[in-house]
Amino acid sequence: VRYNPITTAVPFLTITPDSRHGALGDVGASTSPDANAQYFNPSKLAFIEGKYGFSLSYTPWLSELVSDNKLSYLAGFYRIDNNQVIGSSLRYFSVGEITLTGQDQAILGTVSPNEFAIDFSYSRKLSDKFSGSVAMRYIRSDINGGIGTENYMAGNALAADVSFFYNKKWGSQGREKSIAY
């Protein structure tokens, strides 16, 4: 009997949750700020226009191979004042339903593995061109579902991020360009 578990921790965190950044080859760190900045670099939120905003996306992940894998994503932000913004996001990844069988092909049960992450951020403009952010994230991965002879438990983790964003504009009005790092 060969036991071959997945050893990569929470790979769903590497899936780009929105179509704009996915189409750009996951290059979200240097794009203009939007509600999805929470995924790539929450310090971009300090330069976003508007008082509040949100983004909702649904991705049928690898649907040509497996019909019920999916990633759902909800992100939002709220501007406290001209220099401060708070943001949050929720990612939920479902692998669908998996029927487990034993060596004798007897059905052991059915599991619905899933993972999710929720995070919160605080972003602040440090100057007209520079901002910073701190973010906290809770991650839960339940890929077993409690089936089998072993007593497996869901994995839980906390993470913290610090990020910065530099945005320089140049050019005449009406033809203004910007570069972001």
FENNOR-V883134 format. One record per helix or strand of 2 or more residues. SS is the DSSP state (hx for helix, st for strand). FROM is the first residue (numbers start at 1). LEN is the number of residues. Records with the same first field share a line. If there is no record, write none. Layout:
SS->FROM-LEN + FROM-LEN
This chain:
hx->11-4 + 19-5 + 28-3 + 37-4 + 42-6
st->52-8 + 70-10 + 84-11 + 98-4 + 107-5 + 114-12 + 130-13 + 155-16 + 177-4
